[in-house]
Amino acid sequence: MDVPAARSAFQARTALAWLTGFTLTNAAAAIAIAALNIPFAHLAGHWKAALFLTLALPGHFVFFGALLGLLPLLLGWLTRRRGVMTVAAVILQAAWICLIATDAKVFALYRFHLNAMVANMVFGGAMQDQVVLSGSTWALIALAVTLVLALEIAVAWLWWRALQRRPGLTGVLRAWWLAAAVMVFGQAMVAYYDARGDRLILSQLPYIPWAQPITLKDSLRRFGVESDPNARMPSAGEGLLKYPRKPLDCDAALKLNVVVIVLESLRHDALDPRVMPNTWQLAQRSQWYDDHYSSGNATRFGLFGLLYGLPGGYWHPMLAEQRGSAFIGQMKKDGYAMHIYGSAPLYNPEFDRTAFSEVRERIVNGPRERKSAERDQAILADLQRDIAATSPQQRFFGFVFLDSTHQPYYMPKGYPPLFQPMAQSINPIDFGPDHDPLPDFNRYRTAAHYADSLIGPFVRALESGPFAQNTVLVVTGDHGEEFNDLKQNYWGHNGNFSDYQLRTPFVLYWPGKAAQKIGHVTSHEDMVPTLMRHALGCRNDSADYSTGRDLFGPGAPNRPLLVESWSQRGIRHGERIYLFDNYGAATVVDRRYRPLPDAKVDPAAVAQSWEMLTRFQQR
């Protein structure tokens, strides 16, 4: 690296000029990487949106680049060594570009940016349960990082060389004035169009990683800039919660046992006689809800809705207050034995501090020394043993969260493929528009078949045991799983609110009830009010503790479903899906995720959803 010697004098103006040029070059690279995910064809004829991105992207990335430059500048000034500043800047910018590239890949697959939730997953110790990469993939990543570092060194050398040959290049410092003006103008556009509720402008914000827009609705309202209230979705959970709204009034008489089996990423069409024969047979003698949807496309929001009977928008305030589910709390009050098992750890996401916070000491995480398929087998066997050891007078709640159907779709070594061709491993880096999903899908279905092979013996033991006539059994998924079914490069989950990522089987075996297949729309939010009323004997109006409906009641035509993801909130309403990003911008798509640019958000659906999101706020 032919730069001035590390011990050469530190000249402030030249050093600032070098750092400016180096920062601007990396900002341009970051813009190019982020722009790969922008559907520019959709901007045709929308000059305001194009202008906004033209201003917002440079302002955004130059701002972050400037922040990264502060530390090298400080080190160079303190040590009076250009070399120190150069090395620090190269390392930081290389790390930044690697982060941007990783984020771009994540966004392309799942439509969310890397965020604090991902950091929590990594540093919380559950990374190995969420993402599994092969040795060859890690080697490829190492090669890419090395290449980025080499390019950064080359760029650093070129800027020092240019400044040596042409001292007049120090005039590049004037670029900071232009960058500041661009950033201010872009933020002004956000503030103005946010106040107006303009979907076109605000819907571009998700393409900018970690955007921090300035909003001035209250101030601009004084100047006559008004928002369309039907095009916005307010945030939920501000302030203290009043949950439940009234004390629970439940029967003291002997109640039903409850067992809930949840499979990670179980999509609707996995409930098939070939893929899941045991669960299929159970469905034939149960209440089978065939048009059932999770409350979110991620585990935390799907299980949250299932165990609370509430929208995922309450996750953060419930976590902040560590307020457990009223359903779990009532069973604890009634003296239920609690048998709670997770193949993947139930502390990440933090179910030990949300739904199960009152009984967290009863949580058993699967043995970490075993792989997911073996852990699934172990925890179902443990629950079966717990039930067998229970006295006939004791009531119990069993919860098992199986992980085999989580990517990369686990099964024991040598487990026979259910369909061919079947992928021997899953590499998310290979996912893309031209990737053939069939081998991956076949591996997923084989993993579901394996999980079902564990469920079968458990169900048979339960039905042949002493609790067959007083135990309710639920089999469902936390959410669905997509294999580019929409042909829009969506894979896995966390990416959209389509049927593939939200629709999941829901089988409810209830002793004494005649089997039937129910075709109207139901939600994960409906399990808690059904069990509270009919299994626990609670007389409250379900609105006191839930936003769901009684599964044994009539269907609700045109019912809006409020759904949550890591980066968006949505309302599924008939054949339309209303998407609300973190900034309140609303977009309308159909169930195939095709944009409906002229469609309006239904005010009644928004009003119902808003009531659900604010029902348990302290007044």
VMD Tcl script that draws the C-alpha trace (Angstrom):
set ca {
  {0.00 0.00 0.00}
  {1.90 3.07 -1.33}
  {0.68 5.82 0.99}
  {2.69 8.44 2.84}
  {4.75 6.90 5.59}
  {2.93 6.24 8.84}
  {5.19 8.71 10.60}
  {4.74 11.56 8.14}
  {3.34 14.83 9.43}
  {-0.42 15.02 9.84}
  {-1.69 17.88 7.61}
  {-5.28 18.62 8.52}
  {-6.57 19.91 5.17}
  {-5.02 17.12 3.11}
  {-6.16 14.49 5.59}
  {-9.71 15.84 5.51}
  {-9.67 15.90 1.73}
  {-8.48 12.28 1.60}
  {-11.12 11.19 4.12}
  {-13.80 13.07 2.16}
  {-12.91 11.43 -1.12}
  {-12.61 8.00 0.48}
  {-15.99 8.45 2.22}
  {-17.74 9.64 -0.95}
  {-16.38 6.71 -2.94}
  {-17.73 4.25 -0.36}
  {-21.04 6.10 -0.23}
  {-21.34 5.65 -4.01}
  {-20.61 1.93 -3.60}
  {-23.21 1.64 -0.84}
  {-25.79 3.42 -3.01}
  {-25.09 1.04 -5.89}
  {-25.52 -2.00 -3.64}
  {-28.75 -0.74 -2.04}
  {-30.13 0.27 -5.44}
  {-30.06 -3.36 -6.58}
  {-33.28 -3.87 -4.61}
  {-35.13 -0.82 -5.95}
  {-37.75 -1.69 -8.61}
  {-36.97 1.28 -10.87}
  {-39.59 0.21 -13.40}
  {-42.25 1.08 -10.84}
  {-40.96 4.67 -10.75}
  {-41.82 5.31 -14.39}
  {-44.06 8.36 -14.53}
  {-43.59 9.10 -10.81}
  {-41.06 11.91 -10.87}
  {-41.58 12.80 -7.19}
  {-40.61 9.30 -6.05}
  {-37.61 9.27 -8.39}
  {-36.49 12.69 -7.14}
  {-36.87 11.60 -3.55}
  {-34.67 8.51 -4.01}
  {-32.15 10.57 -5.97}
  {-31.80 12.87 -2.97}
  {-32.40 10.49 -0.09}
  {-29.90 7.77 -1.01}
  {-26.84 10.07 -1.28}
  {-27.83 12.05 1.78}
  {-28.38 8.86 3.77}
  {-25.15 7.08 2.88}
  {-22.92 10.17 3.00}
  {-24.28 10.84 6.49}
  {-23.44 7.31 7.66}
  {-20.05 7.54 5.95}
  {-19.33 10.77 7.78}
  {-20.14 9.11 11.09}
  {-17.75 6.28 10.26}
  {-15.06 8.84 9.42}
  {-15.13 10.51 12.81}
  {-13.12 7.81 14.57}
  {-10.30 7.62 11.97}
  {-10.13 11.40 11.92}
  {-9.86 11.54 15.70}
  {-7.19 8.83 15.76}
  {-5.20 10.63 13.06}
  {-5.43 13.94 14.88}
  {-4.41 12.40 18.24}
  {-1.48 10.42 16.84}
  {-0.57 12.94 14.10}
  {-0.13 9.92 11.79}
  {-1.82 9.59 8.41}
  {-1.19 5.88 8.44}
  {-3.25 5.39 11.60}
  {-6.15 7.32 10.10}
  {-5.88 5.39 6.84}
  {-5.88 1.94 8.43}
  {-8.81 2.78 10.70}
  {-10.83 4.21 7.80}
  {-10.12 1.21 5.54}
  {-11.21 -1.28 8.21}
  {-14.38 0.61 9.12}
  {-15.47 1.24 5.54}
  {-14.76 -2.37 4.55}
  {-16.93 -3.56 7.43}
  {-19.62 -1.05 6.41}
  {-19.69 -2.23 2.79}
  {-19.86 -5.88 3.94}
  {-22.78 -4.96 6.18}
  {-24.57 -3.17 3.33}
  {-24.05 -6.16 1.02}
  {-25.38 -8.56 3.67}
  {-28.35 -6.32 4.28}
  {-29.09 -6.13 0.56}
  {-29.20 -9.93 0.34}
  {-31.45 -10.17 3.40}
  {-33.76 -7.50 1.99}
  {-33.93 -9.22 -1.41}
  {-35.06 -12.46 0.25}
  {-37.23 -11.26 3.12}
  {-38.00 -7.55 2.51}
  {-36.65 -6.36 5.83}
  {-33.34 -4.82 6.78}
  {-30.89 -6.10 9.36}
  {-32.02 -4.71 12.69}
  {-31.77 -4.98 16.45}
  {-33.92 -8.10 16.40}
  {-31.36 -9.87 14.25}
  {-28.58 -8.70 16.57}
  {-30.56 -10.07 19.50}
  {-30.88 -13.39 17.69}
  {-27.13 -13.56 17.01}
  {-25.81 -12.41 20.36}
  {-28.61 -14.11 22.28}
  {-27.12 -17.49 21.43}
  {-29.80 -18.78 19.03}
  {-28.02 -18.07 15.78}
  {-27.37 -21.74 15.10}
  {-31.09 -22.41 15.28}
  {-31.97 -19.69 12.79}
  {-29.33 -19.82 10.07}
  {-27.15 -22.78 9.17}
  {-24.43 -22.24 6.56}
  {-22.21 -24.90 5.02}
  {-18.43 -24.84 5.09}
  {-18.28 -23.90 1.41}
  {-20.63 -20.99 2.06}
  {-18.42 -19.71 4.87}
  {-15.41 -19.99 2.55}
  {-17.24 -17.94 -0.07}
  {-18.10 -15.32 2.53}
  {-14.46 -15.16 3.65}
  {-13.36 -14.68 0.04}
  {-15.87 -11.87 -0.46}
  {-14.73 -10.08 2.71}
  {-11.10 -10.37 1.58}
  {-12.00 -8.93 -1.82}
  {-13.82 -5.98 -0.24}
  {-10.83 -5.26 2.00}
  {-8.48 -5.39 -1.01}
  {-10.69 -2.96 -2.93}
  {-10.77 -0.58 0.05}
  {-6.98 -0.62 0.22}
  {-6.81 0.14 -3.51}
  {-9.27 3.04 -3.22}
  {-7.35 4.46 -0.25}
  {-4.10 4.29 -2.23}
  {-5.66 5.92 -5.29}
  {-6.99 8.87 -3.28}
  {-3.65 9.48 -1.57}
  {-1.90 9.23 -4.95}
  {-4.35 11.66 -6.54}
  {-3.89 14.21 -3.74}
  {-0.10 13.94 -4.07}
  {-0.20 14.60 -7.80}
  {-2.97 17.20 -7.74}
  {-2.98 19.19 -4.47}
  {-5.92 21.20 -5.83}
  {-8.14 18.16 -5.19}
  {-8.44 19.35 -1.60}
  {-11.36 21.35 -3.00}
  {-13.34 18.13 -2.65}
  {-14.07 19.36 0.87}
  {-16.81 21.55 -0.63}
  {-18.73 18.34 -1.32}
  {-19.83 18.32 2.32}
  {-21.93 21.44 1.73}
  {-23.64 19.81 -1.21}
  {-24.18 16.57 0.73}
  {-25.71 18.49 3.64}
  {-28.09 20.35 1.29}
  {-29.14 17.10 -0.39}
  {-29.79 15.42 2.96}
  {-31.83 18.38 4.27}
  {-33.93 18.55 1.10}
  {-34.59 14.80 1.20}
  {-35.67 14.97 4.84}
  {-37.89 17.95 4.02}
  {-39.64 15.86 1.36}
  {-40.22 13.09 3.92}
  {-41.62 15.52 6.48}
  {-43.96 17.16 3.98}
  {-45.27 14.02 2.31}
  {-45.53 12.22 5.64}
  {-47.80 15.03 6.83}
  {-49.79 14.67 3.63}
  {-49.95 10.88 3.97}
  {-48.55 10.45 0.45}
  {-48.11 6.71 -0.09}
  {-45.96 7.11 -3.18}
  {-43.13 8.96 -1.43}
  {-43.25 7.18 1.91}
  {-43.37 3.76 0.28}
  {-39.82 4.36 -1.00}
  {-38.39 4.52 2.53}
  {-38.15 0.73 3.00}
  {-35.58 0.61 0.19}
  {-33.21 2.76 2.27}
  {-31.49 0.68 4.97}
  {-32.03 1.99 8.50}
  {-33.66 5.20 7.31}
  {-34.37 7.68 10.09}
  {-36.90 10.10 8.62}
  {-37.87 13.36 10.29}
  {-41.62 13.81 10.74}
  {-43.25 17.16 11.50}
  {-46.96 16.43 11.23}
  {-48.01 18.60 14.15}
  {-45.92 21.57 13.05}
  {-46.96 21.34 9.41}
  {-50.62 21.00 10.37}
  {-50.46 24.55 11.68}
  {-49.63 25.62 8.11}
  {-52.60 23.75 6.65}
  {-50.82 20.51 5.64}
  {-53.33 17.80 6.55}
  {-53.06 14.01 6.51}
  {-55.54 11.47 5.16}
  {-56.52 9.51 8.34}
  {-57.65 6.50 6.33}
  {-54.20 5.97 4.87}
  {-52.30 5.62 8.12}
  {-51.91 3.04 10.86}
  {-50.96 4.42 14.27}
  {-48.55 2.54 16.50}
  {-49.88 0.45 19.37}
  {-48.87 -0.11 22.94}
  {-47.87 3.40 23.98}
  {-48.11 3.83 27.72}
  {-49.07 1.27 30.33}
  {-51.28 -1.63 29.37}
  {-54.58 -2.44 30.99}
  {-54.62 -6.17 30.33}
  {-56.96 -7.86 30.92}
  {-59.43 -5.02 30.96}
  {-61.50 -6.69 33.69}
  {-60.69 -9.39 36.24}
  {-61.28 -12.87 34.86}
  {-64.41 -14.63 36.11}
  {-63.85 -18.36 35.58}
  {-65.51 -21.52 36.88}
  {-63.84 -23.33 39.76}
  {-65.11 -26.69 38.50}
  {-62.81 -29.33 37.04}
  {-61.63 -28.25 33.61}
  {-60.18 -29.71 30.44}
  {-56.50 -30.41 29.85}
  {-54.90 -28.55 26.95}
  {-52.04 -29.71 24.71}
  {-50.68 -27.45 21.96}
  {-48.20 -28.77 19.38}
  {-46.67 -26.07 17.18}
  {-44.45 -26.80 14.18}
  {-42.04 -24.12 13.01}
  {-42.87 -22.71 9.54}
  {-45.75 -25.13 8.84}
  {-47.46 -23.95 5.67}
  {-51.07 -24.79 4.91}
  {-50.54 -27.35 2.17}
  {-48.21 -29.44 4.33}
  {-51.33 -30.94 5.89}
  {-51.60 -33.59 3.21}
  {-52.16 -37.38 3.58}
  {-48.77 -38.05 2.00}
  {-46.76 -35.40 3.84}
  {-48.37 -35.56 7.30}
  {-50.47 -38.75 7.42}
  {-50.82 -38.84 11.21}
  {-51.94 -35.23 11.54}
  {-54.18 -35.72 8.51}
  {-55.93 -38.62 10.25}
  {-56.29 -36.52 13.40}
  {-57.88 -33.76 11.31}
  {-60.51 -36.20 10.02}
  {-61.85 -36.63 13.57}
  {-61.34 -33.03 14.70}
  {-62.41 -29.45 14.07}
  {-60.27 -28.66 11.04}
  {-60.05 -24.96 10.25}
  {-59.02 -24.92 6.62}
  {-58.72 -21.15 6.02}
  {-56.61 -20.30 9.05}
  {-53.96 -17.58 9.34}
  {-51.17 -16.80 11.72}
  {-51.02 -13.39 13.36}
  {-47.58 -12.80 11.86}
  {-44.98 -14.13 9.44}
  {-42.31 -14.51 12.14}
  {-42.18 -16.80 15.16}
  {-42.48 -14.11 17.81}
  {-45.62 -12.62 16.28}
  {-47.19 -15.95 15.31}
  {-46.79 -17.54 18.74}
  {-47.69 -14.26 20.42}
  {-51.05 -14.20 18.67}
  {-51.62 -17.87 19.43}
  {-50.84 -17.63 23.17}
  {-52.33 -14.20 23.90}
  {-55.18 -13.98 21.42}
  {-53.85 -10.51 20.52}
  {-52.20 -8.86 17.50}
  {-48.41 -8.91 17.31}
  {-48.39 -5.14 17.75}
  {-48.64 -5.75 21.48}
  {-45.38 -7.72 21.56}
  {-43.11 -4.83 22.51}
  {-45.22 -3.37 25.35}
  {-45.89 -6.85 26.74}
  {-42.16 -7.56 26.66}
  {-41.34 -4.22 28.25}
  {-43.72 -4.96 31.14}
  {-42.98 -8.71 31.12}
  {-46.71 -9.27 31.26}
  {-47.71 -12.88 30.70}
  {-50.66 -14.24 28.77}
  {-53.99 -14.11 30.62}
  {-54.64 -17.63 29.31}
  {-51.44 -19.02 30.86}
  {-52.02 -17.00 34.03}
  {-55.51 -18.41 34.49}
  {-54.28 -21.99 34.14}
  {-51.59 -21.31 36.72}
  {-54.25 -19.90 39.06}
  {-56.35 -23.04 38.49}
  {-53.44 -25.24 39.52}
  {-52.61 -26.71 36.13}
  {-49.35 -28.63 35.84}
  {-47.32 -26.75 33.23}
  {-45.20 -28.75 30.76}
  {-43.59 -26.30 28.32}
  {-40.98 -27.56 25.86}
  {-39.09 -25.81 23.07}
  {-36.81 -27.56 20.62}
  {-35.24 -24.19 19.82}
  {-34.78 -22.04 22.95}
  {-37.93 -20.29 24.18}
  {-35.87 -17.39 25.46}
  {-35.10 -16.21 21.92}
  {-37.56 -14.78 21.04}
  {-38.30 -13.85 24.63}
  {-41.32 -16.04 25.37}
  {-39.90 -16.53 28.85}
  {-40.51 -12.83 29.42}
  {-43.81 -12.57 27.58}
  {-46.35 -15.40 27.24}
  {-44.69 -17.72 29.79}
  {-43.34 -15.06 32.14}
  {-45.51 -16.27 35.03}
  {-44.35 -19.88 34.60}
  {-40.87 -19.37 33.17}
  {-39.43 -21.84 35.65}
  {-41.47 -24.55 33.91}
  {-39.85 -23.94 30.50}
  {-37.62 -26.78 29.29}
  {-35.45 -26.13 26.25}
  {-34.37 -29.12 24.18}
  {-30.93 -30.61 24.85}
  {-28.43 -28.32 23.10}
  {-25.96 -31.13 22.43}
  {-28.48 -32.72 20.06}
  {-29.53 -31.59 16.60}
  {-33.02 -30.20 15.97}
  {-34.51 -33.48 14.71}
  {-33.28 -35.31 17.80}
  {-34.46 -32.50 20.08}
  {-37.94 -32.73 18.58}
  {-38.06 -36.42 19.37}
  {-36.73 -35.82 22.90}
  {-39.19 -33.12 23.92}
  {-42.25 -34.97 22.62}
  {-41.11 -38.05 24.51}
  {-40.62 -35.92 27.65}
  {-44.12 -34.45 27.37}
  {-45.58 -37.91 26.86}
  {-43.76 -39.07 30.01}
  {-45.02 -36.03 31.96}
  {-48.61 -36.81 31.01}
  {-48.23 -40.47 31.88}
  {-46.98 -39.49 35.36}
  {-49.93 -37.15 36.01}
  {-52.64 -38.22 38.44}
  {-56.21 -38.43 37.07}
  {-57.30 -35.54 39.33}
  {-54.58 -33.18 38.09}
  {-55.15 -30.87 35.15}
  {-52.25 -30.03 32.85}
  {-51.16 -27.78 30.01}
  {-48.67 -29.15 27.49}
  {-46.88 -27.00 24.95}
  {-44.32 -28.30 22.45}
  {-42.58 -26.21 19.77}
  {-40.99 -28.47 17.14}
  {-38.14 -27.22 14.96}
  {-37.66 -29.82 12.21}
  {-39.56 -27.77 9.62}
  {-37.36 -24.73 10.21}
  {-34.81 -23.95 7.50}
  {-32.61 -25.85 6.66}
  {-35.35 -28.46 7.33}
  {-34.03 -31.07 9.71}
  {-34.36 -34.85 9.69}
  {-32.25 -37.71 11.03}
  {-29.34 -38.87 8.92}
  {-30.54 -41.42 6.41}
  {-34.22 -40.45 6.66}
  {-35.75 -41.50 3.30}
  {-36.75 -38.65 0.96}
  {-40.49 -38.28 0.62}
  {-40.18 -36.81 -2.88}
  {-37.39 -36.51 -5.41}
  {-35.33 -34.54 -6.23}
  {-34.54 -33.53 -2.64}
  {-31.85 -31.04 -1.67}
  {-29.20 -32.50 0.62}
  {-28.62 -29.08 2.17}
  {-30.07 -25.59 2.01}
  {-27.96 -22.57 1.12}
  {-29.92 -19.28 1.39}
  {-27.27 -17.52 -0.69}
  {-28.40 -19.61 -3.67}
  {-31.97 -18.31 -3.43}
  {-32.94 -16.02 -6.27}
  {-35.47 -15.54 -9.08}
  {-33.92 -18.31 -11.19}
  {-33.31 -20.81 -8.40}
  {-35.31 -24.04 -8.73}
  {-37.37 -24.35 -5.51}
  {-38.48 -27.96 -5.99}
  {-35.50 -29.73 -4.31}
  {-35.72 -27.35 -1.35}
  {-39.50 -27.77 -1.14}
  {-39.12 -31.53 -1.21}
  {-36.65 -31.35 1.66}
  {-39.12 -29.20 3.59}
  {-41.94 -31.71 3.00}
  {-39.70 -34.57 4.08}
  {-38.90 -32.68 7.29}
  {-42.64 -32.19 7.86}
  {-43.14 -35.93 7.31}
  {-40.49 -36.63 9.94}
  {-42.12 -34.27 12.46}
  {-45.46 -35.93 11.77}
  {-43.91 -39.34 12.43}
  {-43.19 -38.09 15.97}
  {-46.66 -36.62 16.43}
  {-48.39 -39.90 15.49}
  {-47.18 -42.01 18.45}
  {-47.77 -39.11 20.84}
  {-51.39 -38.74 19.71}
  {-52.02 -42.46 19.90}
  {-50.62 -42.62 23.43}
  {-52.81 -39.69 24.47}
  {-55.94 -41.22 22.97}
  {-55.31 -44.60 24.59}
  {-54.52 -43.11 28.00}
  {-56.71 -42.00 30.91}
  {-56.99 -38.40 29.67}
  {-58.49 -39.15 26.25}
  {-61.92 -37.79 27.18}
  {-60.85 -34.60 28.90}
  {-57.91 -33.31 26.84}
  {-58.09 -30.73 24.07}
  {-55.35 -31.07 21.45}
  {-54.22 -28.38 18.98}
  {-51.78 -28.93 16.12}
  {-50.73 -25.87 14.12}
  {-47.75 -23.84 12.87}
  {-46.34 -20.55 14.05}
  {-46.57 -19.24 10.45}
  {-46.06 -20.49 6.89}
  {-43.06 -20.86 4.58}
  {-42.59 -19.68 1.00}
  {-40.56 -21.14 -1.85}
  {-40.86 -18.32 -4.39}
  {-44.51 -19.32 -4.88}
  {-45.41 -15.77 -5.92}
  {-42.53 -15.66 -8.43}
  {-41.36 -12.43 -6.78}
  {-38.21 -13.83 -5.13}
  {-39.72 -14.33 -1.67}
  {-38.24 -17.23 0.28}
  {-38.89 -18.60 3.73}
  {-40.85 -16.24 5.97}
  {-40.66 -12.69 7.37}
  {-41.03 -11.37 3.81}
  {-44.72 -10.79 3.07}
  {-48.28 -11.38 4.26}
  {-49.32 -13.73 1.48}
  {-51.10 -17.05 2.02}
  {-47.80 -18.88 1.70}
  {-46.21 -17.14 4.67}
  {-49.31 -16.72 6.86}
  {-51.73 -19.55 6.15}
  {-51.07 -22.56 8.36}
  {-52.99 -25.71 9.39}
  {-55.13 -25.52 12.51}
  {-56.45 -28.82 13.84}
  {-58.48 -28.71 17.06}
  {-59.38 -32.06 18.59}
  {-62.13 -31.56 21.18}
  {-63.53 -34.60 22.99}
  {-67.21 -35.11 22.31}
  {-67.44 -32.73 19.35}
  {-68.34 -34.15 15.96}
  {-65.64 -33.81 13.33}
  {-66.07 -31.07 10.75}
  {-64.04 -29.03 8.29}
  {-64.60 -25.30 8.68}
  {-64.12 -23.09 5.65}
  {-64.48 -19.53 6.95}
  {-61.48 -17.36 7.85}
  {-59.99 -17.93 11.30}
  {-56.90 -16.59 13.06}
  {-54.34 -17.57 15.67}
  {-55.99 -14.92 17.83}
  {-59.05 -17.18 18.07}
  {-57.47 -20.02 20.03}
  {-57.27 -18.24 23.40}
  {-60.89 -16.99 23.58}
  {-62.12 -20.45 22.54}
  {-60.09 -22.26 25.19}
  {-60.77 -19.66 27.87}
  {-64.52 -19.98 27.42}
  {-64.99 -23.68 26.71}
  {-62.00 -25.34 28.41}
  {-61.39 -23.03 31.39}
  {-64.99 -21.95 31.95}
  {-64.35 -18.19 31.82}
  {-67.53 -16.13 31.63}
  {-65.98 -12.80 30.59}
  {-66.66 -11.26 27.24}
  {-63.58 -12.31 25.26}
  {-62.95 -8.62 24.46}
  {-61.77 -8.28 28.06}
  {-58.60 -10.23 27.26}
  {-58.45 -10.88 23.51}
  {-59.16 -9.52 20.05}
  {-59.98 -12.97 18.68}
  {-63.28 -14.79 18.16}
  {-64.80 -18.00 19.46}
  {-63.91 -20.76 16.99}
  {-67.21 -22.48 17.78}
  {-69.20 -19.37 16.91}
  {-70.35 -18.24 13.46}
  {-67.85 -16.99 10.93}
  {-67.42 -13.27 10.37}
  {-67.73 -12.35 6.68}
  {-65.28 -9.73 5.45}
  {-63.32 -9.96 8.69}
  {-60.05 -7.95 8.61}
  {-57.00 -9.76 9.96}
  {-54.28 -7.67 11.55}
  {-50.86 -9.23 10.91}
  {-47.32 -8.30 11.93}
  {-43.75 -8.74 10.68}
  {-40.32 -7.48 11.66}
  {-40.67 -4.38 9.51}
  {-44.32 -4.02 8.50}
  {-47.86 -4.24 9.74}
  {-50.62 -5.45 7.47}
  {-54.37 -5.87 7.25}
  {-55.68 -8.78 5.22}
  {-59.13 -7.80 4.06}
  {-60.85 -10.13 1.61}
  {-58.87 -10.18 -1.61}
  {-56.73 -7.21 -0.61}
  {-53.80 -6.72 1.72}
  {-53.04 -3.27 3.15}
  {-49.38 -2.82 4.01}
  {-48.23 -0.24 6.55}
  {-44.51 0.34 6.98}
  {-42.81 1.74 10.08}
  {-43.43 5.26 8.86}
  {-47.17 4.90 8.32}
  {-47.10 4.68 4.53}
  {-49.88 2.44 3.17}
  {-49.69 0.29 0.06}
  {-52.43 -1.93 -1.33}
  {-51.72 -5.28 -3.00}
  {-53.83 -8.27 -3.92}
  {-53.36 -11.74 -2.47}
  {-50.74 -12.49 -5.12}
  {-48.84 -9.39 -3.97}
  {-49.54 -7.50 -7.17}
  {-49.71 -3.73 -6.55}
  {-53.09 -2.02 -6.77}
  {-51.94 1.59 -7.17}
  {-55.44 3.05 -7.50}
  {-56.98 1.08 -4.63}
  {-57.88 2.81 -1.38}
  {-57.45 1.52 2.11}
  {-60.84 0.58 3.56}
  {-61.56 3.01 6.45}
  {-63.70 0.44 8.30}
  {-60.91 -2.15 8.23}
  {-58.44 0.43 9.53}
  {-60.87 1.53 12.25}
  {-61.41 -2.06 13.43}
  {-57.67 -2.71 13.45}
  {-56.98 0.52 15.30}
  {-59.49 -0.47 17.97}
  {-57.75 -3.84 18.33}
  {-54.35 -2.17 18.69}
  {-55.55 0.29 21.34}
  {-58.09 -1.80 23.25}
  {-55.68 -2.63 26.07}
  {-53.91 0.68 26.39}
  {-54.23 2.44 29.72}
  {-56.64 5.34 29.30}
}
mol new
graphics top color blue
foreach p $ca { graphics top sphere $p radius 0.5 }
foreach p [lrange $ca 0 end-1] q [lrange $ca 1 end] { graphics top cylinder $p $q radius 0.2 }
display resetview
